[in-house]
């Protein structure tokens, strides 16, 4: 698993994941909030399987490798 998620993207993913999980645990949005685990994990790991399938990357190190 090569990193394909950049710093700002990771920060946003973790924030969205935490908010969704907090809302779920507070009983505000129901069980669909558990979907927040996906952005939380992809932000924590720095890898997004959907980006891999689509050939995308927000990681500056990956972009530098591609331009060589």
PDB file of N, CA, C and O in Angstrom:
ATOM      1  N   UNK A   1       0.841  -1.178   0.000  1.00  0.00           N
ATOM      2  CA  UNK A   1       0.000   0.000   0.000  1.00  0.00           C
ATOM      3  C   UNK A   1       0.891   1.248   0.000  1.00  0.00           C
ATOM      4  O   UNK A   1       1.484   1.606   1.018  1.00  0.00           O
ATOM      5  N   UNK A   2       0.968   1.887  -1.144  1.00  0.00           N
ATOM      6  CA  UNK A   2       1.694   3.143  -1.241  1.00  0.00           C
ATOM      7  C   UNK A   2       0.786   4.280  -0.821  1.00  0.00           C
ATOM      8  O   UNK A   2      -0.405   4.276  -1.133  1.00  0.00           O
ATOM      9  N   UNK A   3       1.335   5.248  -0.119  1.00  0.00           N
ATOM     10  CA  UNK A   3       0.545   6.403   0.301  1.00  0.00           C
ATOM     11  C   UNK A   3       0.053   7.159  -0.931  1.00  0.00           C
ATOM     12  O   UNK A   3       0.828   7.442  -1.845  1.00  0.00           O
ATOM     13  N   UNK A   4      -1.233   7.483  -0.949  1.00  0.00           N
ATOM     14  CA  UNK A   4      -1.794   8.251  -2.055  1.00  0.00           C
ATOM     15  C   UNK A   4      -2.712   9.368  -1.562  1.00  0.00           C
ATOM     16  O   UNK A   4      -3.487   9.935  -2.331  1.00  0.00           O
ATOM     17  N   UNK A   5      -2.612   9.675  -0.264  1.00  0.00           N
ATOM     18  CA  UNK A   5      -3.432  10.719   0.337  1.00  0.00           C
ATOM     19  C   UNK A   5      -2.494  11.756   0.959  1.00  0.00           C
ATOM     20  O   UNK A   5      -1.687  11.426   1.829  1.00  0.00           O
ATOM     21  N   UNK A   6      -2.602  13.002   0.512  1.00  0.00           N
ATOM     22  CA  UNK A   6      -1.743  14.075   1.002  1.00  0.00           C
ATOM     23  C   UNK A   6      -2.134  14.576   2.379  1.00  0.00           C
ATOM     24  O   UNK A   6      -3.128  14.131   2.952  1.00  0.00           O
ATOM     25  N   UNK A   7      -1.349  15.501   2.907  1.00  0.00           N
ATOM     26  CA  UNK A   7      -1.523  15.993   4.279  1.00  0.00           C
ATOM     27  C   UNK A   7      -2.880  16.648   4.525  1.00  0.00           C
ATOM     28  O   UNK A   7      -3.577  16.294   5.476  1.00  0.00           O
ATOM     29  N   UNK A   8      -3.255  17.599   3.674  1.00  0.00           N
ATOM     30  CA  UNK A   8      -4.542  18.280   3.870  1.00  0.00           C
ATOM     31  C   UNK A   8      -5.697  17.304   3.707  1.00  0.00           C
ATOM     32  O   UNK A   8      -6.666  17.351   4.465  1.00  0.00           O
ATOM     33  N   UNK A   9      -5.598  16.429   2.731  1.00  0.00           N
ATOM     34  CA  UNK A   9      -6.622  15.409   2.499  1.00  0.00           C
ATOM     35  C   UNK A   9      -6.754  14.508   3.724  1.00  0.00           C
ATOM     36  O   UNK A   9      -7.867  14.178   4.135  1.00  0.00           O
ATOM     37  N   UNK A  10      -5.636  14.113   4.302  1.00  0.00           N
ATOM     38  CA  UNK A  10      -5.657  13.256   5.489  1.00  0.00           C
ATOM     39  C   UNK A  10      -6.334  13.961   6.658  1.00  0.00           C
ATOM     40  O   UNK A  10      -7.157  13.375   7.361  1.00  0.00           O
ATOM     41  N   UNK A  11      -5.975  15.225   6.855  1.00  0.00           N
ATOM     42  CA  UNK A  11      -6.556  15.996   7.952  1.00  0.00           C
ATOM     43  C   UNK A  11      -8.076  16.101   7.811  1.00  0.00           C
ATOM     44  O   UNK A  11      -8.813  15.915   8.779  1.00  0.00           O
ATOM     45  N   UNK A  12      -8.529  16.398   6.599  1.00  0.00           N
ATOM     46  CA  UNK A  12      -9.969  16.514   6.356  1.00  0.00           C
ATOM     47  C   UNK A  12     -10.679  15.175   6.548  1.00  0.00           C
ATOM     48  O   UNK A  12     -11.773  15.129   7.110  1.00  0.00           O
ATOM     49  N   UNK A  13     -10.073  14.104   6.091  1.00  0.00           N
ATOM     50  CA  UNK A  13     -10.678  12.786   6.247  1.00  0.00           C
ATOM     51  C   UNK A  13     -10.832  12.411   7.720  1.00  0.00           C
ATOM     52  O   UNK A  13     -11.878  11.916   8.140  1.00  0.00           O
ATOM     53  N   UNK A  14      -9.777  12.652   8.495  1.00  0.00           N
ATOM     54  CA  UNK A  14      -9.837  12.330   9.924  1.00  0.00           C
ATOM     55  C   UNK A  14     -10.902  13.184  10.605  1.00  0.00           C
ATOM     56  O   UNK A  14     -11.666  12.679  11.428  1.00  0.00           O
ATOM     57  N   UNK A  15     -10.958  14.465  10.273  1.00  0.00           N
ATOM     58  CA  UNK A  15     -11.948  15.354  10.895  1.00  0.00           C
ATOM     59  C   UNK A  15     -13.374  14.913  10.561  1.00  0.00           C
ATOM     60  O   UNK A  15     -14.228  14.853  11.446  1.00  0.00           O
ATOM     61  N   UNK A  16     -13.629  14.610   9.305  1.00  0.00           N
ATOM     62  CA  UNK A  16     -14.962  14.160   8.889  1.00  0.00           C
ATOM     63  C   UNK A  16     -15.315  12.841   9.576  1.00  0.00           C
ATOM     64  O   UNK A  16     -16.440  12.660  10.041  1.00  0.00           O
ATOM     65  N   UNK A  17     -14.363  11.935   9.636  1.00  0.00           N
ATOM     66  CA  UNK A  17     -14.608  10.649  10.292  1.00  0.00           C
ATOM     67  C   UNK A  17     -14.940  10.802  11.762  1.00  0.00           C
ATOM     68  O   UNK A  17     -15.864  10.160  12.263  1.00  0.00           O
ATOM     69  N   UNK A  18     -14.199  11.643  12.454  1.00  0.00           N
ATOM     70  CA  UNK A  18     -14.439  11.862  13.881  1.00  0.00           C
ATOM     71  C   UNK A  18     -15.806  12.505  14.102  1.00  0.00           C
ATOM     72  O   UNK A  18     -16.537  12.114  15.013  1.00  0.00           O
ATOM     73  N   UNK A  19     -16.151  13.483  13.278  1.00  0.00           N
ATOM     74  CA  UNK A  19     -17.452  14.151  13.415  1.00  0.00           C
ATOM     75  C   UNK A  19     -18.593  13.154  13.186  1.00  0.00           C
ATOM     76  O   UNK A  19     -19.544  13.112  13.966  1.00  0.00           O
ATOM     77  N   UNK A  20     -18.503  12.365  12.135  1.00  0.00           N
ATOM     78  CA  UNK A  20     -19.557  11.388  11.857  1.00  0.00           C
ATOM     79  C   UNK A  20     -19.693  10.371  12.995  1.00  0.00           C
ATOM     80  O   UNK A  20     -20.805  10.037  13.403  1.00  0.00           O
ATOM     81  N   UNK A  21     -18.580   9.892  13.494  1.00  0.00           N
ATOM     82  CA  UNK A  21     -18.649   8.924  14.592  1.00  0.00           C
ATOM     83  C   UNK A  21     -19.192   9.565  15.867  1.00  0.00           C
ATOM     84  O   UNK A  21     -19.964   8.938  16.593  1.00  0.00           O
ATOM     85  N   UNK A  22     -18.801  10.797  16.144  1.00  0.00           N
ATOM     86  CA  UNK A  22     -19.318  11.488  17.330  1.00  0.00           C
ATOM     87  C   UNK A  22     -20.824  11.693  17.228  1.00  0.00           C
ATOM     88  O   UNK A  22     -21.545  11.508  18.208  1.00  0.00           O
ATOM     89  N   UNK A  23     -21.300  12.074  16.047  1.00  0.00           N
ATOM     90  CA  UNK A  23     -22.740  12.260  15.851  1.00  0.00           C
ATOM     91  C   UNK A  23     -23.492  10.938  15.989  1.00  0.00           C
ATOM     92  O   UNK A  23     -24.614  10.906  16.493  1.00  0.00           O
ATOM     93  N   UNK A  24     -22.877   9.866  15.545  1.00  0.00           N
ATOM     94  CA  UNK A  24     -23.500   8.549  15.679  1.00  0.00           C
ATOM     95  C   UNK A  24     -23.582   8.142  17.145  1.00  0.00           C
ATOM     96  O   UNK A  24     -24.624   7.683  17.613  1.00  0.00           O
ATOM     97  N   UNK A  25     -22.486   8.312  17.860  1.00  0.00           N
ATOM     98  CA  UNK A  25     -22.464   7.931  19.273  1.00  0.00           C
ATOM     99  C   UNK A  25     -23.397   8.803  20.105  1.00  0.00           C
ATOM    100  O   UNK A  25     -23.902   8.365  21.138  1.00  0.00           O
ATOM    101  N   UNK A  26     -23.626  10.036  19.659  1.00  0.00           N
ATOM    102  CA  UNK A  26     -24.552  10.927  20.357  1.00  0.00           C
ATOM    103  C   UNK A  26     -26.008  10.621  20.001  1.00  0.00           C
ATOM    104  O   UNK A  26     -26.928  11.162  20.614  1.00  0.00           O
ATOM    105  N   UNK A  27     -26.213   9.749  19.004  1.00  0.00           N
ATOM    106  CA  UNK A  27     -27.562   9.379  18.609  1.00  0.00           C
ATOM    107  C   UNK A  27     -28.222  10.382  17.676  1.00  0.00           C
ATOM    108  O   UNK A  27     -29.443  10.368  17.519  1.00  0.00           O
ATOM    109  N   UNK A  28     -27.443  11.243  17.062  1.00  0.00           N
ATOM    110  CA  UNK A  28     -27.996  12.291  16.206  1.00  0.00           C
ATOM    111  C   UNK A  28     -28.307  11.799  14.798  1.00  0.00           C
ATOM    112  O   UNK A  28     -29.355  12.138  14.248  1.00  0.00           O
ATOM    113  N   UNK A  29     -27.412  11.003  14.202  1.00  0.00           N
ATOM    114  CA  UNK A  29     -27.614  10.633  12.798  1.00  0.00           C
ATOM    115  C   UNK A  29     -27.856   9.148  12.572  1.00  0.00           C
ATOM    116  O   UNK A  29     -28.020   8.731  11.425  1.00  0.00           O
ATOM    117  N   UNK A  30     -27.883   8.363  13.586  1.00  0.00           N
ATOM    118  CA  UNK A  30     -28.190   6.946  13.423  1.00  0.00           C
ATOM    119  C   UNK A  30     -26.995   6.127  12.978  1.00  0.00           C
ATOM    120  O   UNK A  30     -25.847   6.567  13.047  1.00  0.00           O
ATOM    121  N   UNK A  31     -27.300   4.914  12.516  1.00  0.00           N
ATOM    122  CA  UNK A  31     -26.244   3.947  12.193  1.00  0.00           C
ATOM    123  C   UNK A  31     -25.435   4.321  10.955  1.00  0.00           C
ATOM    124  O   UNK A  31     -24.314   3.835  10.798  1.00  0.00           O
ATOM    125  N   UNK A  32     -25.959   5.161  10.077  1.00  0.00           N
ATOM    126  CA  UNK A  32     -25.207   5.557   8.880  1.00  0.00           C
ATOM    127  C   UNK A  32     -23.933   6.311   9.220  1.00  0.00           C
ATOM    128  O   UNK A  32     -23.021   6.385   8.396  1.00  0.00           O
ATOM    129  N   UNK A  33     -23.857   6.858  10.393  1.00  0.00           N
ATOM    130  CA  UNK A  33     -22.658   7.572  10.814  1.00  0.00           C
ATOM    131  C   UNK A  33     -21.436   6.686  10.967  1.00  0.00           C
ATOM    132  O   UNK A  33     -20.304   7.170  10.973  1.00  0.00           O
ATOM    133  N   UNK A  34     -21.671   5.370  11.090  1.00  0.00           N
ATOM    134  CA  UNK A  34     -20.538   4.445  11.182  1.00  0.00           C
ATOM    135  C   UNK A  34     -19.722   4.436   9.900  1.00  0.00           C
ATOM    136  O   UNK A  34     -18.602   3.926   9.880  1.00  0.00           O
ATOM    137  N   UNK A  35     -20.273   4.993   8.835  1.00  0.00           N
ATOM    138  CA  UNK A  35     -19.520   5.152   7.587  1.00  0.00           C
ATOM    139  C   UNK A  35     -18.301   6.038   7.842  1.00  0.00           C
ATOM    140  O   UNK A  35     -17.340   6.002   7.073  1.00  0.00           O
ATOM    141  N   UNK A  36     -18.331   6.832   8.914  1.00  0.00           N
ATOM    142  CA  UNK A  36     -17.207   7.679   9.292  1.00  0.00           C
ATOM    143  C   UNK A  36     -15.931   6.902   9.571  1.00  0.00           C
ATOM    144  O   UNK A  36     -14.844   7.479   9.593  1.00  0.00           O
ATOM    145  N   UNK A  37     -16.053   5.599   9.783  1.00  0.00           N
ATOM    146  CA  UNK A  37     -14.854   4.782   9.963  1.00  0.00           C
ATOM    147  C   UNK A  37     -13.998   4.758   8.701  1.00  0.00           C
ATOM    148  O   UNK A  37     -12.771   4.696   8.783  1.00  0.00           O
ATOM    149  N   UNK A  38     -14.633   4.808   7.543  1.00  0.00           N
ATOM    150  CA  UNK A  38     -13.879   4.744   6.287  1.00  0.00           C
ATOM    151  C   UNK A  38     -12.953   5.941   6.092  1.00  0.00           C
ATOM    152  O   UNK A  38     -11.760   5.742   5.864  1.00  0.00           O
ATOM    153  N   UNK A  39     -13.454   7.184   6.173  1.00  0.00           N
ATOM    154  CA  UNK A  39     -12.515   8.295   6.026  1.00  0.00           C
ATOM    155  C   UNK A  39     -11.515   8.372   7.182  1.00  0.00           C
ATOM    156  O   UNK A  39     -10.377   8.802   6.991  1.00  0.00           O
ATOM    157  N   UNK A  40     -11.931   7.964   8.364  1.00  0.00           N
ATOM    158  CA  UNK A  40     -11.024   7.986   9.502  1.00  0.00           C
ATOM    159  C   UNK A  40      -9.848   7.036   9.270  1.00  0.00           C
ATOM    160  O   UNK A  40      -8.695   7.407   9.489  1.00  0.00           O
ATOM    161  N   UNK A  41     -10.136   5.834   8.835  1.00  0.00           N
ATOM    162  CA  UNK A  41      -9.072   4.861   8.571  1.00  0.00           C
ATOM    163  C   UNK A  41      -8.199   5.258   7.383  1.00  0.00           C
ATOM    164  O   UNK A  41      -6.976   5.138   7.447  1.00  0.00           O
ATOM    165  N   UNK A  42      -8.817   5.728   6.303  1.00  0.00           N
ATOM    166  CA  UNK A  42      -8.008   6.109   5.139  1.00  0.00           C
ATOM    167  C   UNK A  42      -7.142   7.320   5.457  1.00  0.00           C
ATOM    168  O   UNK A  42      -6.032   7.436   4.939  1.00  0.00           O
ATOM    169  N   UNK A  43      -7.635   8.225   6.302  1.00  0.00           N
ATOM    170  CA  UNK A  43      -6.818   9.365   6.715  1.00  0.00           C
ATOM    171  C   UNK A  43      -5.684   8.938   7.628  1.00  0.00           C
ATOM    172  O   UNK A  43      -4.565   9.437   7.507  1.00  0.00           O
ATOM    173  N   UNK A  44      -5.961   8.029   8.532  1.00  0.00           N
ATOM    174  CA  UNK A  44      -4.935   7.551   9.458  1.00  0.00           C
ATOM    175  C   UNK A  44      -3.853   6.745   8.737  1.00  0.00           C
ATOM    176  O   UNK A  44      -2.674   6.844   9.076  1.00  0.00           O
ATOM    177  N   UNK A  45      -4.252   5.956   7.754  1.00  0.00           N
ATOM    178  CA  UNK A  45      -3.297   5.121   7.031  1.00  0.00           C
ATOM    179  C   UNK A  45      -2.614   5.851   5.872  1.00  0.00           C
ATOM    180  O   UNK A  45      -1.530   5.456   5.442  1.00  0.00           O
ATOM    181  N   UNK A  46      -3.241   6.906   5.372  1.00  0.00           N
ATOM    182  CA  UNK A  46      -2.669   7.633   4.231  1.00  0.00           C
ATOM    183  C   UNK A  46      -2.887   6.927   2.914  1.00  0.00           C
ATOM    184  O   UNK A  46      -2.207   7.219   1.930  1.00  0.00           O
ATOM    185  N   UNK A  47      -3.821   6.008   2.884  1.00  0.00           N
ATOM    186  CA  UNK A  47      -4.098   5.230   1.679  1.00  0.00           C
ATOM    187  C   UNK A  47      -5.597   5.160   1.447  1.00  0.00           C
ATOM    188  O   UNK A  47      -6.362   4.852   2.360  1.00  0.00           O
ATOM    189  N   UNK A  48      -6.011   5.447   0.218  1.00  0.00           N
ATOM    190  CA  UNK A  48      -7.417   5.374  -0.153  1.00  0.00           C
ATOM    191  C   UNK A  48      -7.577   4.383  -1.307  1.00  0.00           C
ATOM    192  O   UNK A  48      -7.058   4.626  -2.397  1.00  0.00           O
ATOM    193  N   UNK A  49      -8.286   3.273  -1.089  1.00  0.00           N
ATOM    194  CA  UNK A  49      -8.478   2.291  -2.152  1.00  0.00           C
ATOM    195  C   UNK A  49      -9.199   2.867  -3.379  1.00  0.00           C
ATOM    196  O   UNK A  49      -8.906   2.478  -4.509  1.00  0.00           O
ATOM    197  N   UNK A  50     -10.137   3.789  -3.157  1.00  0.00           N
ATOM    198  CA  UNK A  50     -10.853   4.400  -4.285  1.00  0.00           C
ATOM    199  C   UNK A  50      -9.902   5.229  -5.140  1.00  0.00           C
ATOM    200  O   UNK A  50     -10.008   5.220  -6.366  1.00  0.00           O
ATOM    201  N   UNK A  51      -8.976   5.944  -4.507  1.00  0.00           N
ATOM    202  CA  UNK A  51      -7.981   6.701  -5.269  1.00  0.00           C
ATOM    203  C   UNK A  51      -7.146   5.753  -6.124  1.00  0.00           C
ATOM    204  O   UNK A  51      -6.824   6.064  -7.271  1.00  0.00           O
ATOM    205  N   UNK A  52      -6.798   4.599  -5.564  1.00  0.00           N
ATOM    206  CA  UNK A  52      -5.996   3.622  -6.303  1.00  0.00           C
ATOM    207  C   UNK A  52      -6.747   3.141  -7.544  1.00  0.00           C
ATOM    208  O   UNK A  52      -6.176   3.062  -8.632  1.00  0.00           O
ATOM    209  N   UNK A  53      -8.029   2.823  -7.373  1.00  0.00           N
ATOM    210  CA  UNK A  53      -8.833   2.346  -8.506  1.00  0.00           C
ATOM    211  C   UNK A  53      -8.980   3.407  -9.596  1.00  0.00           C
ATOM    212  O   UNK A  53      -8.995   3.090 -10.785  1.00  0.00           O
ATOM    213  N   UNK A  54      -9.088   4.666  -9.178  1.00  0.00           N
ATOM    214  CA  UNK A  54      -9.276   5.757 -10.135  1.00  0.00           C
ATOM    215  C   UNK A  54      -7.963   6.349 -10.631  1.00  0.00           C
ATOM    216  O   UNK A  54      -7.964   7.212 -11.508  1.00  0.00           O
ATOM    217  N   UNK A  55      -6.842   5.892 -10.077  1.00  0.00           N
ATOM    218  CA  UNK A  55      -5.541   6.398 -10.491  1.00  0.00           C
ATOM    219  C   UNK A  55      -5.260   7.805 -10.000  1.00  0.00           C
ATOM    220  O   UNK A  55      -4.509   8.543 -10.638  1.00  0.00           O
ATOM    221  N   UNK A  56      -5.854   8.190  -8.872  1.00  0.00           N
ATOM    222  CA  UNK A  56      -5.673   9.527  -8.314  1.00  0.00           C
ATOM    223  C   UNK A  56      -4.680   9.498  -7.160  1.00  0.00           C
ATOM    224  O   UNK A  56      -4.414   8.449  -6.574  1.00  0.00           O
ATOM    225  N   UNK A  57      -4.137  10.672  -6.847  1.00  0.00           N
ATOM    226  CA  UNK A  57      -3.277  10.817  -5.684  1.00  0.00           C
ATOM    227  C   UNK A  57      -3.209  12.273  -5.290  1.00  0.00           C
ATOM    228  O   UNK A  57      -3.105  13.147  -6.151  1.00  0.00           O
ATOM    229  N   UNK A  58      -3.268  12.548  -3.994  1.00  0.00           N
ATOM    230  CA  UNK A  58      -3.074  13.899  -3.490  1.00  0.00           C
ATOM    231  C   UNK A  58      -1.771  13.980  -2.712  1.00  0.00           C
ATOM    232  O   UNK A  58      -1.479  14.999  -2.087  1.00  0.00           O
ATOM    233  N   UNK A  59      -1.004  12.928  -2.749  1.00  0.00           N
ATOM    234  CA  UNK A  59       0.270  12.859  -2.041  1.00  0.00           C
ATOM    235  C   UNK A  59       1.362  13.508  -2.875  1.00  0.00           C
ATOM    236  O   UNK A  59       1.610  13.062  -3.995  1.00  0.00           O
ATOM    237  N   UNK A  60       2.032  14.557  -2.368  1.00  0.00           N
ATOM    238  CA  UNK A  60       3.057  15.233  -3.152  1.00  0.00           C
ATOM    239  C   UNK A  60       4.230  14.330  -3.510  1.00  0.00           C
ATOM    240  O   UNK A  60       4.814  14.501  -4.580  1.00  0.00           O
ATOM    241  N   UNK A  61       4.597  13.382  -2.665  1.00  0.00           N
ATOM    242  CA  UNK A  61       5.701  12.478  -2.971  1.00  0.00           C
ATOM    243  C   UNK A  61       5.340  11.601  -4.167  1.00  0.00           C
ATOM    244  O   UNK A  61       6.194  11.325  -5.010  1.00  0.00           O
ATOM    245  N   UNK A  62       4.099  11.167  -4.249  1.00  0.00           N
ATOM    246  CA  UNK A  62       3.653  10.344  -5.374  1.00  0.00           C
ATOM    247  C   UNK A  62       3.640  11.162  -6.658  1.00  0.00           C
ATOM    248  O   UNK A  62       3.996  10.648  -7.719  1.00  0.00           O
ATOM    249  N   UNK A  63       3.242  12.405  -6.582  1.00  0.00           N
ATOM    250  CA  UNK A  63       3.216  13.280  -7.752  1.00  0.00           C
ATOM    251  C   UNK A  63       4.629  13.526  -8.270  1.00  0.00           C
ATOM    252  O   UNK A  63       4.844  13.593  -9.480  1.00  0.00           O
ATOM    253  N   UNK A  64       5.591  13.662  -7.362  1.00  0.00           N
ATOM    254  CA  UNK A  64       6.978  13.874  -7.766  1.00  0.00           C
ATOM    255  C   UNK A  64       7.523  12.636  -8.465  1.00  0.00           C
ATOM    256  O   UNK A  64       8.274  12.756  -9.432  1.00  0.00           O
ATOM    257  N   UNK A  65       7.159  11.462  -7.995  1.00  0.00           N
ATOM    258  CA  UNK A  65       7.587  10.225  -8.645  1.00  0.00           C
ATOM    259  C   UNK A  65       7.019  10.095 -10.045  1.00  0.00           C
ATOM    260  O   UNK A  65       7.703   9.618 -10.950  1.00  0.00           O
ATOM    261  N   UNK A  66       5.785  10.510 -10.233  1.00  0.00           N
ATOM    262  CA  UNK A  66       5.128  10.387 -11.538  1.00  0.00           C
ATOM    263  C   UNK A  66       5.709  11.351 -12.568  1.00  0.00           C
ATOM    264  O   UNK A  66       5.686  11.060 -13.764  1.00  0.00           O
ATOM    265  N   UNK A  67       6.230  12.493 -12.121  1.00  0.00           N
ATOM    266  CA  UNK A  67       6.725  13.502 -13.074  1.00  0.00           C
ATOM    267  C   UNK A  67       8.122  13.172 -13.583  1.00  0.00           C
ATOM    268  O   UNK A  67       8.592  13.802 -14.530  1.00  0.00           O
ATOM    269  N   UNK A  68       8.787  12.209 -12.982  1.00  0.00           N
ATOM    270  CA  UNK A  68      10.139  11.830 -13.439  1.00  0.00           C
ATOM    271  C   UNK A  68      10.098  11.031 -14.688  1.00  0.00           C
ATOM    272  O   UNK A  68      11.145  10.634 -15.202  1.00  0.00           O
TER     273      UNK A  68
END
